[in-house]
Amino acid sequence: INLFSMVKSIFPSAEMNYPFFNYSLDIAIPDQRIVIEYDGSYWHQDKEYDKRRQKYLENHKWKFIKYVDILPSNEQLENDIKNIICNKGT
């Protein structure tokens, strides 16, 4: 919830638990096609499932930012979002 609040302050269009096909995306910025995932290592032990899920979403033109067991600073989050937007065409 803290991460969602941080994202929402940067992108008011952000949505939590955004439905996409059979998946629920932790945080999505739909108009930018960005997914922000927070993975706690305890809950995300099936690495193969996570890889397949990410690949599926990337094949549908979504870009990923993933944090594992850390909450980024506001500055890091802003930089990560800016970087992914700038690199969308690649």
Stockholm file with secondary structure:
# STOCKHOLM 1.0

chainA/1-90         INLFSMVKSIFPSAEMNYPFFNYSLDIAIPDQRIVIEYDGSYWHQDKEYDKRRQKYLENHKWKFIKYVDILPSNEQLENDIKNIICNKGT
#=GR chainA/1-90 SS CHHHHHHHHHCTTCEEEEEETTEEEEEEEGGGTEEEEEECTTTCCCHHHHHHHHHHHHHTTCEEEEEESCCCCHHHHHHHHHHHHHTTTC
#=GC SS_cons        CHHHHHHHHHCTTCEEEEEETTEEEEEEEGGGTEEEEEECTTTCCCHHHHHHHHHHHHHTTCEEEEEESCCCCHHHHHHHHHHHHHTTTC
//
